[in-house]
């Protein structure tokens, strides 16, 4: 039997809140921490476990040969060399630095219109996206398409769709900071090559990663932010609720609708 670990339980809960787009306040965190500590005190003690292997030893053999910094440098160099979105896609598909690729069936790079005025950036592929090698093609993607259609946007006409991570994390967990860091040079280069007038970050994971912020989606949505790439491209960024969150919490659709109208108005200004 594995021992109950309050810090792991707390992390699982906050990850789940994150995924749901919920910002836990301090009172909620304190209450949960207390309950977790009480459960740990009352849980039967398990036999001591053998120490788990160092993270390095858990990596597949070919990943062990290079450090995280080496892989990051390689991602930066591959991204910088790509002179078109198709070349960038080939570079991402050939890149072996992100451990998520090991378990993924496909690389889901992008979909939609290259050079479109709007770029939607989500968190990363789920099951359907992994099977088809395309972003946002499952249930959440279908809702995203309907949300975009409500403000005259579509992936067949004027919208480009991608993610902050290109490989499905096992069990659909959130991508780790290290995994996101390795994908980031490709994300930045995709923005520089796609030159969107406006970026929509779908969900808290994407918004936090793109803006390098710890602020939750509840606070970030509803206002305009600015994304600047290392290559000097700048675009307004609007965080919105993730469509998967809206499928679970349809009562939040009115706030999502307000955000979409805001985006539509800003896009009109940018295109005037
Ligand atoms: N959720 C995302 O954030 N991206 C996808 O591509 C699919 C689901």
Boltz pocket constraint, residues with backbone or C-beta under 6 A from the ligand:
constraints:
  - pocket:
      binder: B
      contacts: [[A, 122], [A, 123], [A, 124], [A, 125], [A, 126], [A, 129], [A, 134], [A, 135], [A, 136], [A, 137], [A, 138], [A, 140], [A, 141], [A, 162], [A, 163], [A, 202], [A, 203], [A, 244]]
      max_distance: 6.0
